[in-house]
Amino acid sequence: MIRARKRLGSAPAVDEAPPATMLLADPSSERLVALARLDLDGLRREWRRLYRAAPPARLSRDLLLRSVAHRLQEDALGGLRSAAKRRLAGLARALAANGKSPPARATTRLKPGTTLVREWHGRTHTVLVLAKGFEHEGQHYASLTRLACAITGAHWSGPRFFGLLRNARPAAAATCGAADAG
């Protein structure tokens, strides 16, 4: 890799990251543009004002700039959703409790138009993913779980039944109700 940096207005070196000002969501924002002009001490003052704490001692100017810009954008445009904050807080509690982070949840998002195929007791079942629900043999279902119940006659996790979860293993099946089709 090329590590040398040319001076006097030439292009950045190959392994050099783009300037933080290029990564800002709204470069026309006067406050963000003014940030890019601050020296290291100015960025540290801005960090203290925004975070109400001293910045890490060895944080580079570029990382300070990116962090302060992110915080300003977060204040202006909003931060994480409350569900994401709760998830992060739960992960932090689990890590503090046993020193290990819990395994990541497998979330599979299915796009409308996707076809799921599952063989069950010698019969192949084809399911079409819709914008709101699922279609199987001309019948609409609100959830994969209700659909799996209709196919098997027993309560199954729909994502597990269709093999969408990691470590999928058969679950103990309980009888499902007759009004499960949506």
C-alpha positions in Angstrom: 0.0 0.0 0.0 1.1 3.5 -0.6 1.7 5.3 2.7 3.3 8.5 1.5 1.1 11.6 1.4 1.7 14.3 -1.1 1.5 17.9 -0.1 0.8 21.1 -1.8 -2.8 20.4 -2.8 -2.4 17.0 -4.5 -4.8 14.1 -4.3 -5.0 12.1 -1.1 -2.9 8.9 -0.9 -4.5 5.6 -1.8 -5.0 4.3 1.7 -6.1 7.7 3.2 -9.7 7.9 4.3 -11.8 10.6 2.8 -12.0 13.7 4.9 -14.8 13.7 7.5 -16.4 16.7 5.8 -17.2 14.4 2.8 -19.0 12.0 5.1 -21.4 14.6 6.6 -25.0 14.1 5.7 -25.6 17.8 5.0 -22.4 19.5 4.0 -24.2 22.7 3.5 -24.9 23.0 7.2 -22.9 26.0 8.4 -22.3 24.4 11.8 -20.8 21.2 10.3 -18.7 23.1 7.8 -17.4 25.3 10.6 -16.5 22.2 12.6 -14.1 21.1 9.8 -12.2 24.4 10.3 -11.6 23.9 14.0 -8.2 22.8 15.3 -7.7 20.0 17.7 -8.2 22.2 20.8 -11.4 23.6 19.3 -12.8 20.1 18.6 -11.9 19.1 22.2 -13.9 22.1 23.5 -16.8 21.2 21.3 -16.6 17.6 22.5 -16.8 18.8 26.2 -19.8 21.0 25.4 -21.7 18.2 23.6 -20.8 15.2 25.7 -20.3 17.0 29.1 -17.1 15.0 29.6 -13.5 15.2 28.5 -12.6 13.6 25.2 -10.4 10.5 25.2 -6.8 11.7 25.4 -5.4 9.9 22.3 -8.4 10.4 19.9 -7.2 11.7 16.6 -8.5 14.9 15.1 -10.3 13.0 12.4 -12.2 10.8 14.9 -13.0 13.8 17.1 -14.4 15.6 14.1 -16.5 12.6 13.1 -17.8 12.0 16.6 -18.7 15.7 17.2 -20.3 15.9 13.7 -22.3 12.7 14.4 -23.5 14.1 17.8 -24.6 17.4 16.1 -26.5 15.5 13.5 -28.0 13.2 16.1 -29.2 16.3 18.1 -30.6 17.9 14.9 -32.2 14.9 13.2 -32.8 12.5 16.1 -30.8 9.5 17.4 -31.5 5.8 17.8 -35.1 4.6 18.1 -36.1 3.6 21.6 -36.3 -0.1 20.6 -32.6 0.1 19.5 -31.7 1.8 22.8 -33.4 -0.9 24.8 -31.7 -3.6 22.8 -28.3 -2.0 23.4 -29.0 -1.6 27.1 -30.0 -5.2 27.4 -26.8 -6.3 25.6 -24.7 -4.1 28.0 -26.5 -5.6 31.0 -25.8 -9.2 29.8 -22.2 -8.4 29.1 -21.8 -6.9 32.6 -23.6 -9.8 34.2 -21.6 -12.7 32.8 -18.8 -11.1 30.7 -20.2 -12.5 27.5 -22.5 -10.9 25.0 -25.6 -12.9 24.1 -25.7 -14.5 20.7 -27.1 -12.2 18.0 -30.7 -12.6 17.1 -31.3 -13.9 13.7 -33.8 -11.6 12.0 -34.8 -12.5 8.5 -36.7 -9.9 6.5 -38.6 -11.3 3.6 -39.3 -9.2 0.5 -42.7 -9.4 -1.1 -42.6 -11.8 -4.0 -40.3 -14.2 -2.3 -41.4 -17.8 -2.5 -40.9 -20.2 0.4 -40.9 -23.9 -0.2 -41.3 -26.6 2.5 -41.9 -30.3 2.2 -44.1 -31.7 4.9 -45.2 -35.3 5.1 -44.5 -36.0 1.5 -46.3 -32.9 0.2 -44.5 -29.8 -1.1 -46.0 -26.5 0.2 -45.2 -23.3 -1.7 -45.8 -19.9 0.1 -45.8 -16.5 -1.5 -44.6 -13.6 0.7 -46.9 -10.6 0.3 -46.5 -7.0 1.5 -48.8 -7.8 4.4 -48.8 -11.5 5.1 -48.4 -14.7 3.2 -50.4 -16.7 0.6 -50.7 -20.4 0.5 -53.0 -22.3 -1.8 -55.1 -19.2 -2.4 -55.5 -18.5 1.3 -54.1 -15.4 3.0 -52.3 -15.7 6.4 -51.2 -12.9 8.6 -48.2 -14.7 9.9 -45.9 -17.6 9.1 -46.8 -19.2 12.4 -50.5 -19.3 11.5 -49.6 -20.7 8.2 -47.4 -23.4 9.7 -50.2 -24.3 12.0 -52.6 -24.6 9.1 -50.2 -27.0 7.3 -49.2 -29.2 10.3 -52.3 -29.0 12.5 -49.9 -28.2 15.4 -48.4 -25.0 16.8 -45.0 -24.3 15.2 -42.9 -21.2 15.1 -43.5 -20.2 11.5 -39.9 -19.0 10.8 -38.6 -22.2 12.3 -40.9 -24.4 10.3 -39.8 -22.7 7.1 -36.1 -22.9 8.1 -35.6 -19.2 8.4 -33.9 -19.4 11.9 -30.4 -20.5 12.6 -30.1 -23.6 14.7 -33.6 -24.5 13.7 -34.7 -27.6 15.5 -38.1 -29.2 15.8 -40.1 -27.8 18.6 -42.6 -29.6 20.7 -45.8 -29.1 18.8 -49.1 -28.2 20.6 -52.4 -28.3 18.9 -53.4 -25.1 17.3 -56.9 -23.5 17.0 -59.2 -23.8 14.0 -59.4 -20.0 13.4 -55.8 -19.6 12.5 -56.2 -18.7 8.9 -56.1 -14.9 8.5 
